[in-house]
Amino acid sequence: MVTGLVLVRLNAGKEKQTLKAIKETKGVAHVSAVYGRWDLVVDLEAEDMAHMTQIVVEKIRAIPGVNSTETLVTTAI
């Protein structure tokens, strides 16, 4: 199991629709709205790195209203 955080910047005016679509994406465990450079922090869970990449690139980035993302892969310490 691989977990990560995806920082998401949204386009203005599409926040509600984009948030709903992200929450419905398989692999998304939790979404938090934040203030600052990023608009959302998305907690992801995937079977492996390839699957995590697929979720971010093919699912989240393809949602209308997503402007940009930055993915942080988490590890157990």
Phi and psi restraints in degrees (range 20) as a CNS / XPLOR table:
assign (resid 1 and name C) (resid 2 and name N)
       (resid 2 and name CA) (resid 2 and name C) 1.0 -116.9 20.0 2
assign (resid 2 and name N) (resid 2 and name CA)
       (resid 2 and name C) (resid 3 and name N) 1.0 136.0 20.0 2
assign (resid 2 and name C) (resid 3 and name N)
       (resid 3 and name CA) (resid 3 and name C) 1.0 -122.5 20.0 2
assign (resid 3 and name N) (resid 3 and name CA)
       (resid 3 and name C) (resid 4 and name N) 1.0 156.2 20.0 2
assign (resid 3 and name C) (resid 4 and name N)
       (resid 4 and name CA) (resid 4 and name C) 1.0 -162.4 20.0 2
assign (resid 4 and name N) (resid 4 and name CA)
       (resid 4 and name C) (resid 5 and name N) 1.0 169.1 20.0 2
assign (resid 4 and name C) (resid 5 and name N)
       (resid 5 and name CA) (resid 5 and name C) 1.0 -116.0 20.0 2
assign (resid 5 and name N) (resid 5 and name CA)
       (resid 5 and name C) (resid 6 and name N) 1.0 133.8 20.0 2
assign (resid 5 and name C) (resid 6 and name N)
       (resid 6 and name CA) (resid 6 and name C) 1.0 -115.2 20.0 2
assign (resid 6 and name N) (resid 6 and name CA)
       (resid 6 and name C) (resid 7 and name N) 1.0 119.7 20.0 2
assign (resid 6 and name C) (resid 7 and name N)
       (resid 7 and name CA) (resid 7 and name C) 1.0 -87.5 20.0 2
assign (resid 7 and name N) (resid 7 and name CA)
       (resid 7 and name C) (resid 8 and name N) 1.0 129.0 20.0 2
assign (resid 7 and name C) (resid 8 and name N)
       (resid 8 and name CA) (resid 8 and name C) 1.0 -124.3 20.0 2
assign (resid 8 and name N) (resid 8 and name CA)
       (resid 8 and name C) (resid 9 and name N) 1.0 131.2 20.0 2
assign (resid 8 and name C) (resid 9 and name N)
       (resid 9 and name CA) (resid 9 and name C) 1.0 -104.8 20.0 2
assign (resid 9 and name N) (resid 9 and name CA)
       (resid 9 and name C) (resid 10 and name N) 1.0 130.0 20.0 2
assign (resid 9 and name C) (resid 10 and name N)
       (resid 10 and name CA) (resid 10 and name C) 1.0 -104.0 20.0 2
assign (resid 10 and name N) (resid 10 and name CA)
       (resid 10 and name C) (resid 11 and name N) 1.0 155.9 20.0 2
assign (resid 10 and name C) (resid 11 and name N)
       (resid 11 and name CA) (resid 11 and name C) 1.0 -80.7 20.0 2
assign (resid 11 and name N) (resid 11 and name CA)
       (resid 11 and name C) (resid 12 and name N) 1.0 141.1 20.0 2
assign (resid 11 and name C) (resid 12 and name N)
       (resid 12 and name CA) (resid 12 and name C) 1.0 -63.2 20.0 2
assign (resid 12 and name N) (resid 12 and name CA)
       (resid 12 and name C) (resid 13 and name N) 1.0 139.8 20.0 2
assign (resid 12 and name C) (resid 13 and name N)
       (resid 13 and name CA) (resid 13 and name C) 1.0 93.8 20.0 2
assign (resid 13 and name N) (resid 13 and name CA)
       (resid 13 and name C) (resid 14 and name N) 1.0 -9.8 20.0 2
assign (resid 13 and name C) (resid 14 and name N)
       (resid 14 and name CA) (resid 14 and name C) 1.0 -122.0 20.0 2
assign (resid 14 and name N) (resid 14 and name CA)
       (resid 14 and name C) (resid 15 and name N) 1.0 17.6 20.0 2
assign (resid 14 and name C) (resid 15 and name N)
       (resid 15 and name CA) (resid 15 and name C) 1.0 -58.9 20.0 2
assign (resid 15 and name N) (resid 15 and name CA)
       (resid 15 and name C) (resid 16 and name N) 1.0 -49.1 20.0 2
assign (resid 15 and name C) (resid 16 and name N)
       (resid 16 and name CA) (resid 16 and name C) 1.0 -63.4 20.0 2
assign (resid 16 and name N) (resid 16 and name CA)
       (resid 16 and name C) (resid 17 and name N) 1.0 -45.5 20.0 2
assign (resid 16 and name C) (resid 17 and name N)
       (resid 17 and name CA) (resid 17 and name C) 1.0 -65.7 20.0 2
assign (resid 17 and name N) (resid 17 and name CA)
       (resid 17 and name C) (resid 18 and name N) 1.0 -41.2 20.0 2
assign (resid 17 and name C) (resid 18 and name N)
       (resid 18 and name CA) (resid 18 and name C) 1.0 -66.6 20.0 2
assign (resid 18 and name N) (resid 18 and name CA)
       (resid 18 and name C) (resid 19 and name N) 1.0 -44.4 20.0 2
assign (resid 18 and name C) (resid 19 and name N)
       (resid 19 and name CA) (resid 19 and name C) 1.0 -59.5 20.0 2
assign (resid 19 and name N) (resid 19 and name CA)
       (resid 19 and name C) (resid 20 and name N) 1.0 -44.5 20.0 2
assign (resid 19 and name C) (resid 20 and name N)
       (resid 20 and name CA) (resid 20 and name C) 1.0 -60.6 20.0 2
assign (resid 20 and name N) (resid 20 and name CA)
       (resid 20 and name C) (resid 21 and name N) 1.0 -45.1 20.0 2
assign (resid 20 and name C) (resid 21 and name N)
       (resid 21 and name CA) (resid 21 and name C) 1.0 -65.2 20.0 2
assign (resid 21 and name N) (resid 21 and name CA)
       (resid 21 and name C) (resid 22 and name N) 1.0 -39.4 20.0 2
assign (resid 21 and name C) (resid 22 and name N)
       (resid 22 and name CA) (resid 22 and name C) 1.0 -65.2 20.0 2
assign (resid 22 and name N) (resid 22 and name CA)
       (resid 22 and name C) (resid 23 and name N) 1.0 -44.0 20.0 2
assign (resid 22 and name C) (resid 23 and name N)
       (resid 23 and name CA) (resid 23 and name C) 1.0 -59.9 20.0 2
assign (resid 23 and name N) (resid 23 and name CA)
       (resid 23 and name C) (resid 24 and name N) 1.0 -31.0 20.0 2
assign (resid 23 and name C) (resid 24 and name N)
       (resid 24 and name CA) (resid 24 and name C) 1.0 -84.2 20.0 2
assign (resid 24 and name N) (resid 24 and name CA)
       (resid 24 and name C) (resid 25 and name N) 1.0 -4.3 20.0 2
assign (resid 24 and name C) (resid 25 and name N)
       (resid 25 and name CA) (resid 25 and name C) 1.0 -75.5 20.0 2
assign (resid 25 and name N) (resid 25 and name CA)
       (resid 25 and name C) (resid 26 and name N) 1.0 129.3 20.0 2
assign (resid 25 and name C) (resid 26 and name N)
       (resid 26 and name CA) (resid 26 and name C) 1.0 -62.5 20.0 2
assign (resid 26 and name N) (resid 26 and name CA)
       (resid 26 and name C) (resid 27 and name N) 1.0 130.9 20.0 2
assign (resid 26 and name C) (resid 27 and name N)
       (resid 27 and name CA) (resid 27 and name C) 1.0 105.2 20.0 2
assign (resid 27 and name N) (resid 27 and name CA)
       (resid 27 and name C) (resid 28 and name N) 1.0 -17.8 20.0 2
assign (resid 27 and name C) (resid 28 and name N)
       (resid 28 and name CA) (resid 28 and name C) 1.0 -81.5 20.0 2
assign (resid 28 and name N) (resid 28 and name CA)
       (resid 28 and name C) (resid 29 and name N) 1.0 118.6 20.0 2
assign (resid 28 and name C) (resid 29 and name N)
       (resid 29 and name CA) (resid 29 and name C) 1.0 -91.8 20.0 2
assign (resid 29 and name N) (resid 29 and name CA)
       (resid 29 and name C) (resid 30 and name N) 1.0 -33.8 20.0 2
assign (resid 29 and name C) (resid 30 and name N)
       (resid 30 and name CA) (resid 30 and name C) 1.0 -162.5 20.0 2
assign (resid 30 and name N) (resid 30 and name CA)
       (resid 30 and name C) (resid 31 and name N) 1.0 147.7 20.0 2
assign (resid 30 and name C) (resid 31 and name N)
       (resid 31 and name CA) (resid 31 and name C) 1.0 -129.4 20.0 2
assign (resid 31 and name N) (resid 31 and name CA)
       (resid 31 and name C) (resid 32 and name N) 1.0 132.1 20.0 2
assign (resid 31 and name C) (resid 32 and name N)
       (resid 32 and name CA) (resid 32 and name C) 1.0 -121.0 20.0 2
assign (resid 32 and name N) (resid 32 and name CA)
       (resid 32 and name C) (resid 33 and name N) 1.0 132.4 20.0 2
assign (resid 32 and name C) (resid 33 and name N)
       (resid 33 and name CA) (resid 33 and name C) 1.0 -83.3 20.0 2
assign (resid 33 and name N) (resid 33 and name CA)
       (resid 33 and name C) (resid 34 and name N) 1.0 135.4 20.0 2
assign (resid 33 and name C) (resid 34 and name N)
       (resid 34 and name CA) (resid 34 and name C) 1.0 -133.6 20.0 2
assign (resid 34 and name N) (resid 34 and name CA)
       (resid 34 and name C) (resid 35 and name N) 1.0 164.1 20.0 2
assign (resid 34 and name C) (resid 35 and name N)
       (resid 35 and name CA) (resid 35 and name C) 1.0 -108.0 20.0 2
assign (resid 35 and name N) (resid 35 and name CA)
       (resid 35 and name C) (resid 36 and name N) 1.0 147.0 20.0 2
assign (resid 35 and name C) (resid 36 and name N)
       (resid 36 and name CA) (resid 36 and name C) 1.0 128.6 20.0 2
assign (resid 36 and name N) (resid 36 and name CA)
       (resid 36 and name C) (resid 37 and name N) 1.0 -149.0 20.0 2
assign (resid 36 and name C) (resid 37 and name N)
       (resid 37 and name CA) (resid 37 and name C) 1.0 -64.6 20.0 2
assign (resid 37 and name N) (resid 37 and name CA)
       (resid 37 and name C) (resid 38 and name N) 1.0 -30.1 20.0 2
assign (resid 37 and name C) (resid 38 and name N)
       (resid 38 and name CA) (resid 38 and name C) 1.0 -111.5 20.0 2
assign (resid 38 and name N) (resid 38 and name CA)
       (resid 38 and name C) (resid 39 and name N) 1.0 154.7 20.0 2
assign (resid 38 and name C) (resid 39 and name N)
       (resid 39 and name CA) (resid 39 and name C) 1.0 -101.3 20.0 2
assign (resid 39 and name N) (resid 39 and name CA)
       (resid 39 and name C) (resid 40 and name N) 1.0 -32.5 20.0 2
assign (resid 39 and name C) (resid 40 and name N)
       (resid 40 and name CA) (resid 40 and name C) 1.0 -134.8 20.0 2
assign (resid 40 and name N) (resid 40 and name CA)
       (resid 40 and name C) (resid 41 and name N) 1.0 149.9 20.0 2
assign (resid 40 and name C) (resid 41 and name N)
       (resid 41 and name CA) (resid 41 and name C) 1.0 -119.7 20.0 2
assign (resid 41 and name N) (resid 41 and name CA)
       (resid 41 and name C) (resid 42 and name N) 1.0 120.2 20.0 2
assign (resid 41 and name C) (resid 42 and name N)
       (resid 42 and name CA) (resid 42 and name C) 1.0 -109.6 20.0 2
assign (resid 42 and name N) (resid 42 and name CA)
       (resid 42 and name C) (resid 43 and name N) 1.0 125.2 20.0 2
assign (resid 42 and name C) (resid 43 and name N)
       (resid 43 and name CA) (resid 43 and name C) 1.0 -88.8 20.0 2
assign (resid 43 and name N) (resid 43 and name CA)
       (resid 43 and name C) (resid 44 and name N) 1.0 123.8 20.0 2
assign (resid 43 and name C) (resid 44 and name N)
       (resid 44 and name CA) (resid 44 and name C) 1.0 -113.4 20.0 2
assign (resid 44 and name N) (resid 44 and name CA)
       (resid 44 and name C) (resid 45 and name N) 1.0 148.7 20.0 2
assign (resid 44 and name C) (resid 45 and name N)
       (resid 45 and name CA) (resid 45 and name C) 1.0 -132.1 20.0 2
assign (resid 45 and name N) (resid 45 and name CA)
       (resid 45 and name C) (resid 46 and name N) 1.0 130.3 20.0 2
assign (resid 45 and name C) (resid 46 and name N)
       (resid 46 and name CA) (resid 46 and name C) 1.0 -143.0 20.0 2
assign (resid 46 and name N) (resid 46 and name CA)
       (resid 46 and name C) (resid 47 and name N) 1.0 161.1 20.0 2
assign (resid 46 and name C) (resid 47 and name N)
       (resid 47 and name CA) (resid 47 and name C) 1.0 -68.7 20.0 2
assign (resid 47 and name N) (resid 47 and name CA)
       (resid 47 and name C) (resid 48 and name N) 1.0 -36.0 20.0 2
assign (resid 47 and name C) (resid 48 and name N)
       (resid 48 and name CA) (resid 48 and name C) 1.0 -158.2 20.0 2
assign (resid 48 and name N) (resid 48 and name CA)
       (resid 48 and name C) (resid 49 and name N) 1.0 178.0 20.0 2
assign (resid 48 and name C) (resid 49 and name N)
       (resid 49 and name CA) (resid 49 and name C) 1.0 -63.1 20.0 2
assign (resid 49 and name N) (resid 49 and name CA)
       (resid 49 and name C) (resid 50 and name N) 1.0 -36.8 20.0 2
assign (resid 49 and name C) (resid 50 and name N)
       (resid 50 and name CA) (resid 50 and name C) 1.0 -62.7 20.0 2
assign (resid 50 and name N) (resid 50 and name CA)
       (resid 50 and name C) (resid 51 and name N) 1.0 -42.1 20.0 2
assign (resid 50 and name C) (resid 51 and name N)
       (resid 51 and name CA) (resid 51 and name C) 1.0 -68.5 20.0 2
assign (resid 51 and name N) (resid 51 and name CA)
       (resid 51 and name C) (resid 52 and name N) 1.0 -38.4 20.0 2
assign (resid 51 and name C) (resid 52 and name N)
       (resid 52 and name CA) (resid 52 and name C) 1.0 -62.8 20.0 2
assign (resid 52 and name N) (resid 52 and name CA)
       (resid 52 and name C) (resid 53 and name N) 1.0 -43.0 20.0 2
assign (resid 52 and name C) (resid 53 and name N)
       (resid 53 and name CA) (resid 53 and name C) 1.0 -59.4 20.0 2
assign (resid 53 and name N) (resid 53 and name CA)
       (resid 53 and name C) (resid 54 and name N) 1.0 -42.9 20.0 2
assign (resid 53 and name C) (resid 54 and name N)
       (resid 54 and name CA) (resid 54 and name C) 1.0 -61.9 20.0 2
assign (resid 54 and name N) (resid 54 and name CA)
       (resid 54 and name C) (resid 55 and name N) 1.0 -43.4 20.0 2
assign (resid 54 and name C) (resid 55 and name N)
       (resid 55 and name CA) (resid 55 and name C) 1.0 -61.1 20.0 2
assign (resid 55 and name N) (resid 55 and name CA)
       (resid 55 and name C) (resid 56 and name N) 1.0 -46.5 20.0 2
assign (resid 55 and name C) (resid 56 and name N)
       (resid 56 and name CA) (resid 56 and name C) 1.0 -69.2 20.0 2
assign (resid 56 and name N) (resid 56 and name CA)
       (resid 56 and name C) (resid 57 and name N) 1.0 -52.0 20.0 2
assign (resid 56 and name C) (resid 57 and name N)
       (resid 57 and name CA) (resid 57 and name C) 1.0 -74.7 20.0 2
assign (resid 57 and name N) (resid 57 and name CA)
       (resid 57 and name C) (resid 58 and name N) 1.0 -48.1 20.0 2
assign (resid 57 and name C) (resid 58 and name N)
       (resid 58 and name CA) (resid 58 and name C) 1.0 -88.4 20.0 2
assign (resid 58 and name N) (resid 58 and name CA)
       (resid 58 and name C) (resid 59 and name N) 1.0 -22.7 20.0 2
assign (resid 58 and name C) (resid 59 and name N)
       (resid 59 and name CA) (resid 59 and name C) 1.0 -105.7 20.0 2
assign (resid 59 and name N) (resid 59 and name CA)
       (resid 59 and name C) (resid 60 and name N) 1.0 -66.6 20.0 2
assign (resid 59 and name C) (resid 60 and name N)
       (resid 60 and name CA) (resid 60 and name C) 1.0 -64.8 20.0 2
assign (resid 60 and name N) (resid 60 and name CA)
       (resid 60 and name C) (resid 61 and name N) 1.0 -48.7 20.0 2
assign (resid 60 and name C) (resid 61 and name N)
       (resid 61 and name CA) (resid 61 and name C) 1.0 -66.4 20.0 2
assign (resid 61 and name N) (resid 61 and name CA)
       (resid 61 and name C) (resid 62 and name N) 1.0 -20.3 20.0 2
assign (resid 61 and name C) (resid 62 and name N)
       (resid 62 and name CA) (resid 62 and name C) 1.0 -84.8 20.0 2
assign (resid 62 and name N) (resid 62 and name CA)
       (resid 62 and name C) (resid 63 and name N) 1.0 -8.2 20.0 2
assign (resid 62 and name C) (resid 63 and name N)
       (resid 63 and name CA) (resid 63 and name C) 1.0 -74.2 20.0 2
assign (resid 63 and name N) (resid 63 and name CA)
       (resid 63 and name C) (resid 64 and name N) 1.0 127.7 20.0 2
assign (resid 63 and name C) (resid 64 and name N)
       (resid 64 and name CA) (resid 64 and name C) 1.0 -58.3 20.0 2
assign (resid 64 and name N) (resid 64 and name CA)
       (resid 64 and name C) (resid 65 and name N) 1.0 132.9 20.0 2
assign (resid 64 and name C) (resid 65 and name N)
       (resid 65 and name CA) (resid 65 and name C) 1.0 104.9 20.0 2
assign (resid 65 and name N) (resid 65 and name CA)
       (resid 65 and name C) (resid 66 and name N) 1.0 -15.4 20.0 2
assign (resid 65 and name C) (resid 66 and name N)
       (resid 66 and name CA) (resid 66 and name C) 1.0 -82.6 20.0 2
assign (resid 66 and name N) (resid 66 and name CA)
       (resid 66 and name C) (resid 67 and name N) 1.0 120.1 20.0 2
assign (resid 66 and name C) (resid 67 and name N)
       (resid 67 and name CA) (resid 67 and name C) 1.0 -88.5 20.0 2
assign (resid 67 and name N) (resid 67 and name CA)
       (resid 67 and name C) (resid 68 and name N) 1.0 -47.9 20.0 2
assign (resid 67 and name C) (resid 68 and name N)
       (resid 68 and name CA) (resid 68 and name C) 1.0 -159.5 20.0 2
assign (resid 68 and name N) (resid 68 and name CA)
       (resid 68 and name C) (resid 69 and name N) 1.0 162.5 20.0 2
assign (resid 68 and name C) (resid 69 and name N)
       (resid 69 and name CA) (resid 69 and name C) 1.0 -138.7 20.0 2
assign (resid 69 and name N) (resid 69 and name CA)
       (resid 69 and name C) (resid 70 and name N) 1.0 158.7 20.0 2
assign (resid 69 and name C) (resid 70 and name N)
       (resid 70 and name CA) (resid 70 and name C) 1.0 -140.7 20.0 2
assign (resid 70 and name N) (resid 70 and name CA)
       (resid 70 and name C) (resid 71 and name N) 1.0 127.3 20.0 2
assign (resid 70 and name C) (resid 71 and name N)
       (resid 71 and name CA) (resid 71 and name C) 1.0 -105.5 20.0 2
assign (resid 71 and name N) (resid 71 and name CA)
       (resid 71 and name C) (resid 72 and name N) 1.0 132.2 20.0 2
assign (resid 71 and name C) (resid 72 and name N)
       (resid 72 and name CA) (resid 72 and name C) 1.0 -117.1 20.0 2
assign (resid 72 and name N) (resid 72 and name CA)
       (resid 72 and name C) (resid 73 and name N) 1.0 114.2 20.0 2
assign (resid 72 and name C) (resid 73 and name N)
       (resid 73 and name CA) (resid 73 and name C) 1.0 -83.5 20.0 2
assign (resid 73 and name N) (resid 73 and name CA)
       (resid 73 and name C) (resid 74 and name N) 1.0 130.7 20.0 2
assign (resid 73 and name C) (resid 74 and name N)
       (resid 74 and name CA) (resid 74 and name C) 1.0 -98.9 20.0 2
assign (resid 74 and name N) (resid 74 and name CA)
       (resid 74 and name C) (resid 75 and name N) 1.0 152.8 20.0 2
assign (resid 74 and name C) (resid 75 and name N)
       (resid 75 and name CA) (resid 75 and name C) 1.0 -133.7 20.0 2
assign (resid 75 and name N) (resid 75 and name CA)
       (resid 75 and name C) (resid 76 and name N) 1.0 154.4 20.0 2
assign (resid 75 and name C) (resid 76 and name N)
       (resid 76 and name CA) (resid 76 and name C) 1.0 -78.1 20.0 2
assign (resid 76 and name N) (resid 76 and name CA)
       (resid 76 and name C) (resid 77 and name N) 1.0 138.5 20.0 2
